[in-house]
């Protein structure tokens, strides 16, 4: 790896905070070895699963990240919509300190107080009946599918099929790769798992045609995040709810990306005033720590002892953190502010569009994508990184934004200034 660019950071003078200086001073204690940061092509100790930029992140606070050279970045990725309250918020830091000195992992086969408190709160807020905790979004979706299959064995023994959507994303376990609709994923680690078929997202007629007597459930994201923040037509979720009721199939919503305030409501399903039979949460639930949850309606809560488990499920360290996160986000005032920040972001993107720098934008709450006039999302992402802004090239011509739910108006304005410059550069 090489050191990050020595190019002057174009961020305003406020970038040189005492915190920045602390980070610079702390460089010498970096856990990354000199050779890993020097220009020598030492083999990485990490398996090659992505092309990471040649910088090493060392510290975060709110909307900001600092690398090991002290350069700071305005973070509009936030761990892929994970850090709902930004980097290292006081709620999480304090809870980790307090809870880690009290109890970390008693055993998943024993009750613990934070787990019970979080489960009760999620049940109360969602209108669903029970919760199972896991560690990642993929696992929460696996649990959703297992629950649906068990329900099917009891109520529709001939139905084993789940209809999902083209370009949907449900995770990277083998089963969730099969449930996902990413091009090529059926062959990537073949054989893929049977039991899933795909219809175009947002097309209610295609879903009606696909759901038959062999269908157990419909499973989809309320907004397709990884696909480039694809929003369905208004009323789609409500139509799916009606269809599921009519045909006696379950409606499973994967709210791993959209849940816990990301779209301006605690759950995206609230926008259409429906309740799914099963919903999975992850990412923003822990605000940065690994925890996910599968929530289900009473008629689907059919697990019996031995059906599901997991060493770390519901451990008090993660559940205490998630409780602190949910308590902060679930208030009407907090969600109202997310909607206001979303409005600011939306207006700023309209300005980029009026100048011809982007062709459209779409999203809800603080999950947004902008389409570029050409396939230069990757070069725009790289130029933004150079200028100290983290954004995600979700598609060749699409940039995705997932800032902290506490992002400020001035941070939004700064992100747009940087993007304005980067989008003017030739791709
Ligand atoms: N479901 C959705 C909608 C996601 O966006 C993701 C991750 O991006 C997942 C599931 C998988 O979550 P994880 O990476 O935590 O397994």
Boltz pocket constraint, residues with backbone or C-beta under 6 A from the ligand:
constraints:
  - pocket:
      binder: B
      contacts: [[A, 80], [A, 135], [A, 136], [A, 137], [A, 138], [A, 139], [A, 141], [A, 169], [A, 170], [A, 171], [A, 172], [A, 221], [A, 223], [A, 225], [A, 226], [A, 254], [A, 255], [A, 256], [A, 257], [A, 258], [A, 282], [A, 283]]
      max_distance: 6.0
